[in-house]
Amino acid sequence: MSIATSVIICSRNRAELLRETLLALQAPLEEAQQPVEVIVVNNASTDATDSVIKAARLPVTLRRVLAPHPGLSHARNAGVLAARGTLLLWTDDDVSPSSQWLRAYEQAVQDWPNAAFFGGPVEPVLQGIPPAWLQQSLTLVRHSFAAVDYGPTTFAITRVAQTPFGANYAIRADVQRHHPYDPTLGRQPQHYWLAGEETNVLGAILATGGHGRWLPDARVQHRIPANRQSRRTLFAQAVGGGRTQIRRQQLRGADRVGLRALLRSGASVLRHMLRTVPYPLLGEHRRYIPRLYDMGTAIGQWRELRRYYQTRNELENPHGI
């Protein structure tokens, strides 16, 4: 039997979150009209991930794939190699799809046969009782919780700024196989909040003449556990986002990083620090939290520029002369 859609979930050491996601998949899988398989890529987990996969009971075939090299891009590439569907539908291990999620993608494949990829809204759901500062400022930093919603009307995606997020997008398999995920991007053990692997792929598809489609009905909820609702986590995400921006620029062939660029970036960090420091003293969360995020982004950019600068110097002057 040919498979129309491969739903692919990459997971590393988040067994309990994965268990909830597999349960949440029941309803959309039962609504599917075409043959579907679910693939869970175990990315070198050391927890009970394999046991969760084995215990799951879904109305379609569930397959476990091992990606022994840690890193989200390695896991995504392993999922691509294993998938048998003509559409690869990506979601995360902390997501709850709506009941019509899968049907929306199935219909889109038929309605827009020339579209190379598709994506839908991601709505963050804060579990437990969120801290006051987060409740007051959530709308200002929604993107840090993977929130995305481009509106209630479908449209053709032709710019990177319109691309969907990693928790909820699909690519036609023949297109995906021409665009593997770059292992220097995406979450890694040494850089947990590094991102951008899916944006890099979707940007490459757009650059080669492809386009996507926004699907407002293909909605998922992104569960945010209480232990991730902290300013420390928000700041770490911002630093990772800043590093991601510079790394993607370098992959696109940006100018080599020189001392002047590094100094400019350092000055930007200092400016953001000076803008941010007064607000926690005043208790103005709606002003402080966005500035904290901007400061983290600037620090991440500076760290990544410094890394490129040091690497370049070591290559050009390996003996330190």
N, C-alpha and C positions, 0 to 999 in steps of 0.2 A: 504494500500500500504506500503510495506517495504521500509525503508529509507536506502540508501547505505552510505551516508555521512552526518554527522552533522557538519556544520561549526559553531564554538563557538567563540564568542567575549565577553570578560569580560570588563566592563567599569564602571568607577566611576568618576562622575563630569567632564566629558569631552564631553559634548553633541555635540559641534560643530565639534570636531574631529571625533566623531562617525558618524555624518551626512555625512561627506565626505567619510568615509570608506564604509558606506552602499551604497552610490552612486557608488563608485568604484567597488563594488561587482557585479554590473549589468552584465558587460561583461563576467567575468568568469562563472557566474551562467547560462548565456544563452548558453555557450559552453558545459555545463555538459551533459553527456550521461546517467547518472543514477539518481534516485530520491535523492534529496538533501533537507535538511532543514537548516535554519539559526537560531541560538539561540543567543540572546544578554542577557548576565547576567548583570542585574543592581545591582552593588555592593553598596547598600545603598547610592545612589546618592541623592543629594539635589538640583540639577539643572534641566534642561529640558530634561534629558535623556529619560524619559518615553514618552514625547511628540515626540521626534525624532524617537523613535522606532515605535510609533503608526502611524506617518506620512509616514514612509518609504514604498516604493512600489517596491517589488522584484518579480521576476518571479517564486519564490518558497515560501514555507511556512516560515514565520518569526514569531518566538515565543520569548516572553519576559519572563525571569526567574528572580525572585528576590532573591538576596543573602543578607539578612539583616545585617550580621556581616561583618564589613569592613575588607578587606584583600584579596589579589589576590588569595591565595590558597583556601580560603573559597569560592570565586567566581568560581574558576575552579572546585572544588568539586561539587558545585551546578549545574554547566553545565554538568558534567558527569552524575549526577543522572537524569537530565532531558532529556538527549540525547536519540534518538531512532535509530541513525545510527549505522552501523557496523564499521565505521571508524570515529574517532573524529578528526576533522581538526581544529587546533587552530591558530588564528591570533589575532592581536591587534586592538584597536580602532583608531590607527593612521597610518594605513597601506593601501596601494593601490596595490592589486594583479594584475599580468599580466593576459591577457585574457586566456592564456593556463594553468593558475595556478591549477584550479580544475581538468581539464582533465589530467594533469600530475600525480596528486595523484590517480585519478581513474585508470589510466593505470598501475601505479606502484602496486596497490593492486592486479591486475591480473597477472602482470609479476613476482612478487616476493611474492608468497603466504606464504612463511615462515618468511618474515620480520615482526617484531613486530611494528616497527615505521618507519617514513619517515620524511625527512626535506629538505628544499631548501634554496636558497640564500636570503639574506636580504640586500637591497641596500639603504643606507641613502640618503635622498634628503633634502638638506638645503633650506628652504623656505626664501624668501626675499633676502636681500643682506648680505651674511655672513661676519662677522668681518674679518679683514685681518689676525689676528693671527690664526683663525680657518682654513681659506683657505690655509695657509702655512703649517699647521700641521695636517690636517684632516687624511691623510693616516697613521699617527703615532698613532692616538687614535680612529680609526674607530670602534673598539670593544665597545667603550663607547656609541656609537650611534646604538648598536645592529647590526652592519655590520658583515655579515658572508658570505663567498663564498669559498667553498672547491674545486672549479675547475669545468670544463665543462664536466667531465666524471663521470658517476654514479659509485658508489662503495658500498660495504658492510660496514656499520658502526659497529665497534667492540670495540671502545675505547671511553671513555668519552670525550677525546680531539677532537673527530670527531662529537660530537652530535650537532644537529641544535639548533637554538635559539628560544625563546618563541614566537616570532612574526610569525613563519612559520614552523610548524611541525604537524605531525599527528600520532596518535596511534590507533591501532585496539582496538575497544571498550572492547572486552573480556579481553585483556591484561591490558588496562587502569584501569579497575575496580579492579584489584588486586594491583594496585599501586596508592593510593590516594595521593593528594598533601599535604605536611606537612605545617600546618598553622604557624609554626615558621619561614618559609621561604617565599619569595615573598613580594611584596610591601604591606606595612601596613601604617595606618595613622601616627603612631609614628616613623616609619622607612620607609620613602617613597622610598628610593633607595635600599632597601634590595631586593635581587633577588634569583635566584638559585632553585626555586621550580620545574621548569621543568627539569633542569639538574639533580636534585636529583632523579626524577622519571625515567628519561632515564638511569641514572647510575644504578638504582636498576634493571631495565629490563636487562641491559647488565650483571649485576652481577649474575642474575638467568638463564643465558644461552641464552637470546634473542639477537637479532641483529637488526640493522636498515638499511636504504638505503638512500643514498644521491641522490637527484633529482635536477639536475642543471636547468631543465626547469620549475620547480615550483618556480618561482621568484616573490618576492614582493618588493615594495618600502616602506621604512619607512620614513614618513614625519616628519621633524624636524622643528617645528615652530621657529620663530625668538626669542621668549622669552626663548628658551632653548639653544640658541647658546651663552652661556656666560661661562666665566671661573669659576664663582661661581657654576653653574650647573655641569660642568665637574668635579669640585673638590668634590661636594656632591655625584655624581655618584661613584667616586673613593672610597670615604669613605664607601658608601654602599657596594661596591664590596669587600672591605677588611673585613667588618663585615660578609658578606655572606661566604667568604672563611673559616673563623674561625668557624662560626656556622655550616657549612657543615662538617668540620672536627670533631666537637664535636658530631654531629649526627652519624658519622661513628665510634664512639667509641674511639676518640683520648684520649691520656693521660689527666688526670685531670690537670687543669691549676694551676701551682705553682708560687711562687714569682719569681723564676729564669726565667721562660718563660715570665712573665710580664716585668721583667727588660730588657731581651733581646729585646723584642718588643719595649720598650721605647727607647732603644739605636738605634734601626733601624729607628725609627721616627726622632731622632736627626740627624742621618747620612743623611737621605733624605732631611731634612731641610737645612743642610749645603750645600748639592749638588745643591739645587734648588734656593736658595736666590740670587746668583749672576746674573742669566740669565735675569730676567726682567729688571735689571738695564742696561744690554747690548742690550736689544731688540732682543734677539735671540730666537724667538718663537719656532723654530723647536727643540731646545734643552730644552727650558723652559717647554713647555706644557707636553711632556711625563714625565718629572721629577716632575712636579706638580701633575700629575695623580699618579705616583708612591708614592709620599709623601702622598697623600690622602688615597691610599690603605693601606699604613703602619699605618696611624692614625686610620683608620677603624679597622684594625686588633688589634691594641693596645686597642681601646675602647671595643671591644668585649671580648678580653682576660681579661681586667679589670672587665667587667661585670661578667664573669664566676668565676673569682677569688673572687670577693666580695660575689657572691651568695654562693659559696662553704664555705667561712668563716662564713656566716650567718647561714648556715645549720649546720655546725659543732660546732658553738659557738653561739647559738641563744640569750644568755643573755649577750654577750659581755664580758665574763670573761676571 
